[in-house]
Amino acid sequence: MDLRVLQLVDHLLLIEHELQVQGWWSAEAPSSEALSSQQPFCVDTLAFEQWLQWIFLPRMKEIIEQGYPLPAVSGIQQMGEMVYVDRPEQARALLALLGAFDRLIAGSAV
């Protein structure tokens, strides 16, 4: 596993941890209907933190574990900034982690 992939794995764990710290981690999965939304980020059925927990993190873990090609770009920090526009201080650490993730995916230094 190359250094970039190891850094991505670390960032996924940090994102998961920050969701837990903020109290945005749920023990109960959303309904299968909510998880099967066709909208980007499941905006019509899930809160952003639910999407991170139940869609984004599992998909990224699967991509890494299976050795699939990584996405070429990620705009997840930008989406987070829109979602948390009214509470930027509370989401500051999560947004920083999402930004670092975006840079890693793009192949830039963190």
Summary of the structure (lengths in Angstrom):
residues: 110
radius of gyration: 13.6
end to end distance: 18.0
largest distance: 38.8
contacts: 281
relative contact order: 0.16
helix: 65%
strand: 0%
